[in-house]
Amino acid sequence: MTVDKFQLLQNEYIEWLLLDKHQRAIAGLPTSDVAWAKVKGVNERTVRQWKKHPRFIEKYENRVREKAMALPGATALALTPSQLNAQGKDDRNEHEMIKAKLIERAMSGDRASAELYFKTYGKAFVDEEMANRKSDFRELDISALYDRVLSLVPVAVLEEFLAKKSEVVDG
């Protein structure tokens, strides 16, 4: 069985995702998804597609679990795959049950479970929000973008700026 280039890049990307911003900076690695994709010669859309693909998500979650289990004091979740299958639940429900158990353990004070939850679900949420905010501006033409930027500037700042401009023009 041969491993294709994208599988290797996905594995490398997952390892990169597991590093926090400071670890990346210390190691001299790219600090954003876009920068990582550029360095690796991959289109940033490809990386976004990976993050939505169920097999990639599964690989990422498995790697997060492996890393979390290596932490001191980490324990396996109480539910085993055989217990879940015995209940006749489909994969989606199994995922929800595991997530619920993880949340329950994190809420009870299990540090490893809390870290695993935030590493698994927190990053995805933040990445999604950042992508949505970035894409808000991609659809705008220049005049709409200008209007959008001006709407973000407080009125008092605009009035002060315009007053200074008129002083320069008048004086």
SVG drawing of the C-alpha trace seen along z (x, -y; Angstrom):
<svg xmlns="http://www.w3.org/2000/svg" viewBox="-29 -80 42 86">
<polyline fill="none" stroke="black" stroke-width="0.4" points="0.0,0.0 1.5,-3.3 0.8,-6.6 0.1,-9.4 1.5,-13.0 -1.7,-14.4 -1.9,-11.8 1.6,-12.6 0.8,-16.3 -2.4,-15.8 -0.4,-13.9 2.2,-16.7 -0.6,-19.3 -2.3,-17.5 1.0,-17.5 1.4,-21.2 -2.2,-21.8 -1.4,-20.1 1.3,-22.8 0.2,-26.0 1.2,-29.4 4.3,-29.7 5.6,-26.2 5.3,-27.1 7.1,-30.3 10.0,-28.7 10.3,-26.0 10.3,-28.5 7.1,-27.1 4.3,-29.0 1.8,-30.5 -1.3,-30.3 -3.1,-27.8 -2.6,-30.1 1.2,-30.4 1.5,-26.6 -0.3,-25.9 2.0,-28.3 5.2,-26.8 4.0,-23.3 2.8,-24.3 -0.8,-23.4 -3.8,-25.6 -5.4,-27.0 -8.8,-25.8 -7.4,-22.3 -6.5,-22.7 -10.0,-24.0 -11.5,-21.0 -9.4,-18.6 -10.7,-20.1 -14.3,-19.4 -13.6,-15.8 -14.8,-13.1 -11.7,-10.9 -9.4,-13.9 -11.5,-14.9 -11.3,-11.3 -7.5,-11.2 -7.1,-14.6 -9.3,-13.5 -7.5,-10.2 -4.2,-12.1 -5.5,-14.5 -6.6,-11.6 -3.3,-9.9 -1.5,-13.1 -3.9,-13.7 -3.5,-10.1 0.3,-10.7 -0.3,-13.4 0.4,-12.6 -2.8,-11.4 -4.7,-10.8 -7.3,-8.1 -9.3,-6.4 -12.9,-7.4 -15.3,-5.0 -17.1,-4.1 -15.5,-1.5 -16.3,-1.0 -17.8,2.4 -20.1,0.9 -21.2,-1.7 -21.8,0.9 -23.7,3.1 -26.2,0.3 -26.9,0.3 -26.0,-3.4 -24.8,-4.8 -21.4,-6.6 -23.0,-10.0 -24.6,-9.0 -21.4,-7.3 -19.5,-10.5 -22.1,-12.5 -22.0,-10.1 -18.2,-10.3 -18.3,-14.0 -20.9,-14.2 -18.8,-11.9 -15.7,-14.0 -17.7,-17.2 -18.9,-15.4 -15.4,-14.5 -14.1,-17.9 -16.8,-19.6 -16.0,-17.3 -12.5,-18.7 -10.5,-16.1 -7.8,-18.3 -6.9,-15.9 -10.5,-15.8 -10.8,-19.6 -7.6,-20.0 -8.7,-17.3 -12.1,-19.0 -10.7,-22.4 -8.0,-21.0 -10.5,-19.0 -13.5,-21.3 -12.3,-24.7 -9.8,-25.1 -12.4,-24.0 -14.8,-26.6 -12.2,-29.4 -10.9,-28.4 -14.5,-28.4 -15.2,-31.9 -11.9,-33.3 -12.7,-31.9 -16.2,-33.3 -14.9,-36.8 -12.2,-36.7 -14.6,-35.7 -17.0,-38.5 -14.7,-40.9 -13.9,-38.7 -17.3,-39.2 -17.3,-43.0 -16.3,-45.3 -14.0,-48.2 -16.7,-50.8 -18.6,-48.3 -15.4,-47.5 -14.7,-51.2 -18.2,-51.7 -17.7,-48.7 -14.4,-50.0 -15.8,-53.4 -18.8,-52.0 -16.3,-50.4 -14.6,-53.8 -16.2,-55.7 -18.0,-58.9 -15.9,-61.1 -12.7,-59.9 -14.1,-60.6 -15.2,-64.1 -11.8,-64.9 -10.0,-63.7 -12.3,-65.7 -11.8,-68.8 -8.0,-68.5 -8.2,-68.0 -10.3,-71.2 -7.8,-73.1 -5.0,-72.0 -7.0,-73.0 -8.2,-76.3 -4.9,-77.3"/>
</svg>
